Amino acid sequence: MSANAVDYEQALVDRLYDFRHDPLGAVLYGFPWGEGELRDYRAPWAWQEELLRDVGAHLQNPETRFKPGRFARSSGHGIGKSALVAQLIWWGMSTAKDCRIIVTANTKNQLDTKTQPEAAKWFRMAINADWFEVNVASIKVRDASADRGWRADFIPWSEDNPQAFAGAHNAGKRLMIFCDEASEIADIIFEVINGALTDANTEILFFQFGNPTRRQGHFYESVFGAFRHRWSGKAIDSRTVEGSNKVEIAQWVEDYGEDSDFVRVRVRGLPPKSESAQFIDNELIEAAQKRVVRTLPDDALVAGVDFAWGGSDDNIIRFRKGADARSIPPIKIKGEFTREAAVMVGKLSDVLTRSYGGEKVAMLFFDSAGIAAPVEARLRALGHKNIMVVNFGADSPDHHYAYFRDCLWGRMKEWLAYGAIDKDRGLAEDLAKPILVDDPRQRVKLEPKPVMKRRLAKLGLDSSSPDDGDALALTFAMPVLPPKKKARTSSPASYGAWS
């Protein structure tokens, strides 16, 4: 090798090292923009540039450099997500010695036919293409002296083997993790990955990309929900991206409508209004969380109790006064503490005895399962008459529903159109859990709880019983009149001598 060749190679190493905290600069420098396969492109598209700048800003700031950088982008189709993933992988490996990268996707097919081939294309076009050995399942640095960890691995995920991601560490160096089409990746995978983001003095970058096909799960929470404060998350409308097919997208909008779930997910980068077959959609839940509380003076105060069978499920007591299920906080007691019926007897006796805003509970409903029988017997022995046991599995009194529980959830769904609930995350998740299943008589029928639990567990979601939802639903078991107010009694008449 000539001295000039050696000098060029070292100069290239030094130049790329200058971009170690500047991914946008590296991408602009490292690819032949305006030539060959990139003849129609002068630079990354605007949203790609923005994310590359955000990553650079995170690394250039000494205060954030060694804290996990979390970046999530929810989008419609055709915005160049796979291209950006490829550019980031190339930058990571080209500018940091012994950089370790893990890439997964919603399916092995996505990984094998889209994510990896796109990465291979960009590595082939790179100014330092000869540095890398590009394989179907990995990209490695061609350097015998390099650490074996200087590589990118394309790994299909499996809920049966989440620990495959547990070893994602690279202490003191650079670790990058990519989840492509992340909406369909089970939460257990993210839980394992998050456990690996603990190395000190390490550049850790975690990326999620995808169409927001679900209103549940880690990807949804990262961009739109409870985790969004920890993520740099944004939704990108395909119509705002330079290279998207505007004519085709316009036809989609015309055919399906601007606010249809198809356009929300495939164009606007917004989650669907509800999950497929979801009985109570998320918009209904969110509207009830935001609604101003309004009640009538003669609305009865009622309570619903869903008993746990012990273990991880909770015993839940929820209150409702007409359209108001928010003002009185729920009572939650862990199932493990209530294996003895006496605990719940004491708690429910207290609920029935005390006043809430000057008003007592007019009727308390509880599910007949679990410890209901001994609790009912003891409460009646204590003199409480305003209690009613409800059999969820009984036939529905309304022929539109299969079982009584289905009927109660149907009444609750109708009520949510004008009622007010609190912003308890557990209640919101519970209300969204049940989906409809086929019924030969075309009635509303919710999936059985064991089936629901298996379905949610398979998706890596919270598969606990919807205790909060059932407790609120129980308050609709029967119309309840408010307690009769005691008639005011006047003082005995006084009669004088002249009466």
C-alpha positions as CSV (number, residue, x, y, z in Angstrom):
1,M,0.0,0.0,0.0
2,S,1.4,3.4,-1.0
3,A,2.1,6.2,1.5
4,N,-0.6,8.2,-0.2
5,A,-3.1,5.5,0.3
6,V,-2.2,5.2,4.0
7,D,-2.4,9.0,4.4
8,Y,-5.8,9.0,2.7
9,E,-7.1,6.3,4.9
10,Q,-5.9,7.9,8.1
11,A,-7.2,11.3,6.9
12,L,-10.6,9.6,6.4
13,V,-10.5,8.1,9.9
14,D,-9.7,11.4,11.4
15,R,-12.3,13.3,9.4
16,L,-15.1,10.9,10.3
17,Y,-14.0,11.0,13.9
18,D,-14.6,14.8,13.8
19,F,-18.2,13.9,13.3
20,R,-18.5,11.6,16.3
21,H,-21.1,14.0,17.9
22,D,-22.4,15.4,14.6
23,P,-24.5,12.8,12.7
24,L,-25.9,15.3,10.3
25,G,-22.5,16.5,9.3
26,A,-21.3,12.9,8.9
27,V,-24.2,12.0,6.7
28,L,-23.8,15.1,4.5
29,Y,-20.0,14.3,4.2
30,G,-20.2,10.5,3.8
31,F,-22.6,10.0,0.9
32,P,-22.5,11.1,-2.7
33,W,-25.5,13.4,-2.6
34,G,-26.6,14.4,-6.1
35,E,-24.8,11.5,-7.8
36,G,-25.6,7.9,-8.8
37,E,-28.4,6.4,-6.7
38,L,-28.7,9.8,-4.9
39,R,-28.8,11.9,-8.0
40,D,-32.3,13.2,-7.1
41,Y,-31.3,14.0,-3.5
42,R,-29.2,16.9,-2.3
43,A,-29.5,16.1,1.4
44,P,-31.6,14.1,3.9
45,W,-35.2,15.2,4.0
46,A,-36.2,17.9,6.5
47,W,-37.6,15.6,9.2
48,Q,-34.5,13.4,8.9
49,E,-32.2,16.4,9.2
50,E,-34.1,17.5,12.3
51,L,-33.7,14.2,14.0
52,L,-30.0,14.0,13.1
53,R,-29.6,17.5,14.6
54,D,-31.4,16.4,17.8
55,V,-29.1,13.5,18.2
56,G,-26.1,15.7,17.7
57,A,-27.4,18.2,20.3
58,H,-27.9,15.4,22.8
59,L,-24.3,14.3,22.4
60,Q,-22.7,17.7,22.2
61,N,-24.2,18.7,25.5
62,P,-21.9,17.4,28.4
63,E,-25.0,17.3,30.6
64,T,-26.9,14.8,28.5
65,R,-24.1,13.0,26.6
66,F,-23.9,10.0,29.0
67,K,-27.7,9.9,29.7
68,P,-29.8,7.6,27.4
69,G,-31.0,9.6,24.4
70,R,-34.5,8.4,23.5
71,F,-35.9,9.4,20.1
72,A,-39.3,8.2,18.8
73,R,-41.0,9.1,15.5
74,S,-44.6,8.1,14.7
75,S,-45.5,8.6,11.0
76,G,-47.5,7.7,8.0
77,H,-46.1,5.8,5.0
78,G,-43.3,6.8,2.7
79,I,-41.3,9.2,4.8
80,G,-37.9,7.4,4.6
81,K,-37.7,5.8,8.1
82,S,-35.6,2.9,6.9
83,A,-33.2,5.2,5.1
84,L,-32.7,7.3,8.3
85,V,-32.1,4.1,10.3
86,A,-29.4,3.1,7.8
87,Q,-27.8,6.5,8.0
88,L,-27.7,6.4,11.8
89,I,-26.2,2.9,11.9
90,W,-23.5,4.0,9.4
91,W,-22.7,7.1,11.4
92,G,-22.6,5.2,14.7
93,M,-20.2,2.6,13.4
94,S,-18.0,5.0,11.4
95,T,-17.4,7.6,14.1
96,A,-17.0,5.5,17.3
97,K,-14.6,2.7,17.9
98,D,-16.2,-0.6,19.1
99,C,-19.7,0.9,18.7
100,R,-22.4,-1.8,19.3
101,I,-25.8,-1.6,17.6
102,I,-28.9,-3.8,17.9
103,V,-31.7,-3.5,15.4
104,T,-35.1,-5.2,15.6
105,A,-38.4,-4.8,13.9
106,N,-42.1,-5.8,14.2
107,T,-41.5,-9.0,12.2
108,K,-38.6,-11.0,10.9
109,N,-39.8,-10.3,7.4
110,Q,-39.6,-6.5,8.0
111,L,-36.1,-7.0,9.3
112,D,-35.0,-9.2,6.4
113,T,-36.7,-7.5,3.4
114,K,-36.7,-3.8,4.4
115,T,-34.6,-2.7,7.3
116,Q,-31.4,-4.7,6.6
117,P,-31.5,-4.3,2.8
118,E,-31.8,-0.5,3.2
119,A,-28.9,-0.5,5.6
120,A,-26.9,-2.6,3.1
121,K,-27.7,-0.1,0.3
122,W,-26.4,2.9,2.3
123,F,-23.3,1.2,3.5
124,R,-22.6,0.3,-0.1
125,M,-22.8,4.0,-1.1
126,A,-20.7,5.3,1.9
127,I,-17.4,7.0,1.4
128,N,-15.8,4.3,3.6
129,A,-17.7,1.3,2.2
130,D,-14.6,-0.9,2.2
131,W,-14.4,-0.7,6.0
132,F,-17.4,-3.0,6.5
133,E,-18.5,-6.5,5.9
134,V,-22.2,-6.5,5.3
135,N,-24.1,-9.7,6.0
136,V,-27.7,-10.7,6.1
137,A,-27.9,-10.6,9.9
138,S,-25.0,-8.3,10.8
139,I,-22.6,-5.5,9.7
140,K,-19.1,-5.8,11.0
141,V,-15.9,-3.7,10.8
142,R,-13.1,-5.2,8.7
143,D,-10.4,-4.7,11.2
144,A,-8.6,-7.7,12.8
145,S,-7.6,-5.6,15.8
146,A,-11.2,-4.3,16.4
147,D,-13.2,-5.5,19.3
148,R,-15.7,-8.2,18.2
149,G,-18.5,-5.9,19.6
150,W,-17.9,-3.3,16.9
151,R,-20.9,-4.4,14.9
152,A,-24.6,-4.0,14.1
153,D,-26.8,-7.1,14.6
154,F,-30.3,-7.5,13.1
155,I,-32.2,-9.6,15.7
156,P,-35.8,-10.7,15.4
157,W,-37.6,-10.4,18.7
158,S,-39.6,-13.1,20.5
159,E,-41.8,-12.7,23.5
160,D,-40.7,-16.3,24.4
161,N,-37.1,-15.2,24.6
162,P,-36.9,-11.6,25.6
163,Q,-33.6,-12.1,27.3
164,A,-31.9,-12.1,23.9
165,F,-31.9,-8.3,24.4
166,A,-30.7,-8.4,28.0
167,G,-27.0,-8.3,27.0
168,A,-27.3,-5.0,25.3
169,H,-24.4,-3.3,27.1
170,N,-21.3,-1.6,25.9
171,A,-19.9,0.2,28.9
172,G,-17.7,3.2,28.3
173,K,-18.3,3.1,24.5
174,R,-21.4,3.7,22.3
175,L,-24.6,1.6,22.3
176,M,-27.4,2.2,19.8
177,I,-30.7,0.3,19.7
178,F,-33.3,0.6,16.9
179,C,-36.9,-0.7,17.0
180,D,-38.4,-0.4,13.5
181,E,-42.2,-0.5,13.1
182,A,-42.1,-0.5,16.9
183,S,-45.9,-0.3,17.5
184,E,-46.2,-4.1,17.0
185,I,-43.3,-5.0,19.3
186,A,-44.3,-6.5,22.6
187,D,-43.8,-4.5,25.7
188,I,-41.6,-7.2,27.4
189,I,-38.9,-6.5,24.8
190,F,-38.8,-2.8,25.8
191,E,-38.7,-3.7,29.4
192,V,-35.7,-5.9,28.9
193,I,-34.0,-3.2,26.7
194,N,-34.6,-0.5,29.3
195,G,-32.9,-2.6,31.8
196,A,-29.7,-2.5,29.7
197,L,-29.6,1.3,29.5
198,T,-27.7,1.7,32.8
199,D,-24.0,1.8,31.9
200,A,-22.2,4.9,33.1
201,N,-20.0,7.0,30.9
202,T,-21.6,5.4,27.8
203,E,-23.2,7.0,24.8
204,I,-26.6,5.3,24.7
205,L,-29.1,6.1,21.9
206,F,-32.5,4.4,21.7
207,F,-34.7,4.9,18.6
208,Q,-38.3,3.9,17.9
209,F,-39.9,4.4,14.5
210,G,-43.2,3.2,13.0
211,N,-46.8,3.6,12.0
212,P,-48.9,4.0,15.2
213,T,-51.1,1.0,14.5
214,R,-52.1,0.6,18.2
215,R,-53.3,2.8,21.0
216,Q,-51.5,0.6,23.5
217,G,-47.9,-0.4,24.2
218,H,-44.5,1.1,24.7
219,F,-44.4,2.9,21.3
220,Y,-47.8,4.6,21.8
221,E,-46.8,5.6,25.4
222,S,-43.5,7.0,24.2
223,V,-45.0,9.4,21.6
224,F,-48.5,10.1,22.9
225,G,-48.9,8.7,26.4
226,A,-47.4,8.3,29.8
227,F,-43.7,8.0,28.8
228,R,-43.6,11.0,26.4
229,H,-41.8,13.2,28.9
230,R,-38.8,10.8,28.7
231,W,-38.7,10.7,24.9
232,S,-38.1,13.1,22.1
233,G,-41.2,12.0,20.3
234,K,-43.1,13.5,17.3
235,A,-45.8,12.5,14.9
236,I,-44.9,13.2,11.2
237,D,-47.6,13.6,8.6
238,S,-46.6,12.0,5.3
239,R,-47.9,14.9,3.3
240,T,-45.3,17.2,4.8
241,V,-42.4,15.0,3.7
242,E,-40.6,15.9,0.4
243,G,-40.4,12.5,-1.2
244,S,-43.9,11.1,-0.3
245,N,-46.4,10.2,-3.0
246,K,-48.8,13.2,-2.7
247,V,-51.1,12.0,-5.4
248,E,-51.7,8.6,-3.9
249,I,-52.0,10.1,-0.4
250,A,-54.7,12.5,-1.6
251,Q,-56.7,9.6,-3.0
252,W,-56.5,7.9,0.3
253,V,-57.8,10.9,2.1
254,E,-60.6,11.3,-0.5
255,D,-61.6,7.6,-0.2
256,Y,-61.4,7.1,3.6
257,G,-61.8,10.6,5.0
258,E,-59.3,12.9,6.9
259,D,-60.2,11.6,10.3
260,S,-60.6,7.9,9.4
261,D,-58.4,5.5,11.3
262,F,-56.8,4.5,7.9
263,V,-55.7,8.1,7.2
264,R,-54.8,8.8,10.9
265,V,-52.4,5.8,10.9
266,R,-51.1,5.6,7.3
267,V,-50.9,9.3,6.6
268,R,-51.0,11.6,9.6
269,G,-48.9,9.4,12.0
270,L,-51.6,9.5,14.6
271,P,-52.9,6.4,16.5
272,P,-56.3,5.0,15.6
273,K,-59.3,6.2,17.5
274,S,-59.7,2.7,18.9
275,E,-58.1,-0.8,18.7
276,S,-59.6,-3.3,16.3
277,A,-62.8,-4.6,17.8
278,Q,-62.2,-2.5,20.9
279,F,-65.6,-2.2,22.7
280,I,-65.0,1.2,24.3
281,D,-62.8,3.4,22.1
282,N,-60.1,5.7,23.5
283,E,-61.7,8.9,22.3
284,L,-64.8,8.2,24.4
285,I,-62.5,7.5,27.4
286,E,-60.4,10.6,26.9
287,A,-63.5,12.8,26.4
288,A,-64.9,11.5,29.7
289,Q,-61.6,12.3,31.5
290,K,-61.8,16.0,30.3
291,R,-65.5,16.6,30.7
292,V,-66.7,19.1,33.3
293,V,-68.6,17.3,36.2
294,R,-72.3,18.0,36.3
295,T,-74.9,16.3,38.5
296,L,-78.5,16.7,39.5
297,P,-79.4,17.3,43.1
298,D,-81.4,14.1,43.4
299,D,-78.9,11.8,41.7
300,A,-78.3,8.8,44.0
301,L,-74.8,8.0,45.2
302,V,-74.0,4.4,44.3
303,A,-70.8,2.2,44.5
304,G,-69.5,-0.8,42.7
305,V,-67.1,-3.4,44.1
306,D,-65.1,-5.8,42.1
307,F,-63.5,-8.5,44.3
308,A,-60.1,-9.9,43.6
309,W,-59.4,-13.6,44.0
310,G,-56.2,-12.8,45.8
311,G,-52.8,-12.4,44.2
312,S,-52.0,-9.5,41.8
313,D,-55.5,-8.3,41.1
314,D,-57.0,-5.5,43.1
315,N,-60.2,-5.2,45.0
316,I,-61.7,-2.0,43.7
317,I,-64.5,0.2,45.1
318,R,-65.7,2.9,42.7
319,F,-68.3,5.6,43.3
320,R,-70.8,7.3,41.0
321,K,-73.4,10.0,41.5
322,G,-75.3,10.4,38.2
323,A,-72.9,11.7,35.6
324,D,-70.1,12.1,38.1
325,A,-67.7,9.2,38.7
326,R,-64.7,11.5,39.4
327,S,-65.3,13.5,42.6
328,I,-65.0,10.6,45.0
329,P,-61.7,8.8,44.7
330,P,-61.8,5.0,44.2
331,I,-60.6,2.7,47.0
332,K,-58.1,0.1,45.9
333,I,-57.0,-2.8,48.1
334,K,-54.4,-5.4,46.9
335,G,-55.9,-8.9,46.6
336,E,-53.1,-10.4,48.6
337,F,-54.3,-8.5,51.7
338,T,-57.9,-9.7,51.3
339,R,-57.8,-13.4,51.3
340,E,-59.8,-13.2,54.5
341,A,-63.4,-11.9,53.9
342,A,-63.2,-9.9,57.2
343,V,-60.9,-7.3,55.7
344,M,-63.4,-6.4,53.0
345,V,-66.3,-6.6,55.4
346,G,-64.7,-4.0,57.5
347,K,-63.9,-1.7,54.6
348,L,-67.3,-2.0,53.0
349,S,-69.1,-1.5,56.3
350,D,-67.1,1.7,56.6
351,V,-68.1,2.8,53.1
352,L,-71.8,2.1,53.8
353,T,-71.7,4.0,57.2
354,R,-69.8,7.1,56.4
355,S,-71.0,10.2,54.4
356,Y,-69.5,11.6,51.2
357,G,-70.1,15.3,50.9
358,G,-73.0,14.9,53.3
359,E,-74.5,11.9,51.4
360,K,-74.4,8.2,52.1
361,V,-74.2,5.4,49.6
362,A,-77.7,4.6,48.5
363,M,-76.8,1.2,47.0
364,L,-73.6,-0.9,46.9
365,F,-73.3,-3.5,44.1
366,F,-70.7,-6.2,44.0
367,D,-69.8,-9.1,41.8
368,S,-70.9,-12.5,43.0
369,A,-67.5,-14.1,42.3
370,G,-64.8,-14.8,44.9
371,I,-65.5,-13.8,48.4
372,A,-68.8,-12.2,47.7
373,A,-71.1,-14.7,49.5
374,P,-69.5,-14.5,53.0
375,V,-69.0,-10.7,52.6
376,E,-72.7,-10.3,51.8
377,A,-73.8,-12.5,54.7
378,R,-71.7,-10.6,57.2
379,L,-72.8,-7.2,56.0
380,R,-76.5,-8.1,56.2
381,A,-75.9,-9.5,59.7
382,L,-74.4,-6.0,60.6
383,G,-77.7,-4.4,59.5
384,H,-76.7,-3.1,56.0
385,K,-79.6,-3.6,53.7
386,N,-78.6,-1.4,50.8
387,I,-76.3,-4.0,49.1
388,M,-76.9,-6.1,46.0
389,V,-75.0,-9.0,44.6
390,V,-74.6,-9.1,40.8
391,N,-74.0,-12.2,38.7
392,F,-71.9,-11.1,35.8
393,G,-72.5,-14.5,34.1
394,A,-76.2,-14.3,34.2
395,D,-78.3,-13.9,31.0
396,S,-78.7,-10.2,30.0
397,P,-82.0,-8.6,30.7
398,D,-81.5,-6.7,27.4
399,H,-81.7,-9.0,24.3
400,H,-79.0,-6.9,22.6
401,Y,-76.4,-8.3,24.9
402,A,-75.2,-11.9,25.6
403,Y,-74.6,-11.8,29.4
404,F,-75.3,-9.4,32.2
405,R,-71.7,-8.2,32.3
406,D,-71.9,-7.3,28.6
407,C,-75.1,-5.4,29.4
408,L,-73.5,-3.4,32.2
409,W,-70.5,-2.5,30.0
410,G,-72.9,-1.4,27.3
411,R,-74.8,0.8,29.8
412,M,-71.4,2.2,30.9
413,K,-70.3,2.9,27.3
414,E,-73.5,4.9,26.7
415,W,-72.9,6.8,29.9
416,L,-69.4,7.7,29.0
417,A,-70.8,9.9,26.2
418,Y,-71.9,12.4,28.9
419,G,-70.3,11.1,32.2
420,A,-67.1,12.3,33.8
421,I,-64.3,10.0,35.1
422,D,-61.0,10.6,36.7
423,K,-57.6,10.4,34.9
424,D,-56.6,7.2,36.7
425,R,-54.4,5.4,34.2
426,G,-55.6,2.0,35.5
427,L,-59.2,2.8,34.8
428,A,-58.5,4.1,31.3
429,E,-56.5,1.0,30.4
430,D,-59.2,-1.3,31.9
431,L,-62.0,0.4,29.9
432,A,-60.0,-0.1,26.7
433,K,-59.1,-3.8,27.3
434,P,-62.2,-5.8,26.3
435,I,-62.9,-6.5,22.6
436,L,-66.0,-7.9,20.9
437,V,-66.1,-11.5,19.9
438,D,-68.5,-13.2,17.5
439,D,-71.9,-14.2,18.8
440,P,-74.2,-16.5,16.6
441,R,-77.2,-14.4,17.7
442,Q,-75.5,-11.1,16.7
443,R,-75.5,-9.8,20.3
444,V,-72.9,-7.7,21.9
445,K,-70.5,-10.1,23.6
446,L,-67.2,-9.3,25.2
447,E,-64.3,-11.8,25.2
448,P,-64.1,-13.9,28.4
449,K,-61.6,-12.6,30.9
450,P,-59.2,-15.6,30.5
451,V,-59.1,-15.1,26.8
452,M,-58.5,-11.4,27.2
453,K,-55.7,-12.0,29.6
454,R,-54.0,-14.4,27.2
455,R,-54.4,-12.0,24.3
456,L,-52.9,-9.1,26.2
457,A,-50.1,-11.2,27.6
458,K,-49.2,-12.3,24.1
459,L,-48.9,-8.7,23.1
460,G,-46.7,-7.9,26.1
461,L,-49.4,-5.6,27.6
462,D,-50.9,-5.4,31.1
463,S,-52.9,-8.6,31.3
464,S,-54.4,-8.1,34.7
465,S,-58.2,-8.3,35.2
466,P,-60.0,-5.1,34.3
467,D,-61.0,-4.6,38.0
468,D,-61.4,-0.8,37.7
469,G,-63.7,-1.1,34.7
470,D,-65.8,-3.8,36.2
471,A,-66.2,-1.8,39.5
472,L,-67.5,1.2,37.6
473,A,-69.7,-1.0,35.4
474,L,-71.3,-2.5,38.5
475,T,-72.8,0.9,39.4
476,F,-75.1,0.5,36.4
477,A,-76.6,-2.8,37.6
478,M,-79.9,-1.2,38.4
479,P,-81.5,2.3,38.6
480,V,-81.4,3.6,42.2
481,L,-83.6,6.2,43.7
482,P,-81.9,8.6,46.1
483,P,-82.6,8.0,49.8
484,K,-85.8,9.6,51.0
485,K,-85.1,12.7,52.9
486,K,-86.6,12.8,56.3
487,A,-89.6,15.0,56.5
488,R,-89.1,18.0,58.6
489,T,-91.2,17.8,61.7
490,S,-92.5,21.0,63.2
491,S,-92.4,21.6,67.0
492,P,-95.5,20.5,68.8
493,A,-98.1,23.2,68.7
494,S,-98.4,25.3,71.8
495,Y,-101.9,26.0,73.0
496,G,-102.8,28.9,75.1
497,A,-105.7,29.4,77.5
498,W,-107.7,30.9,74.7
499,S,-107.4,28.0,72.3
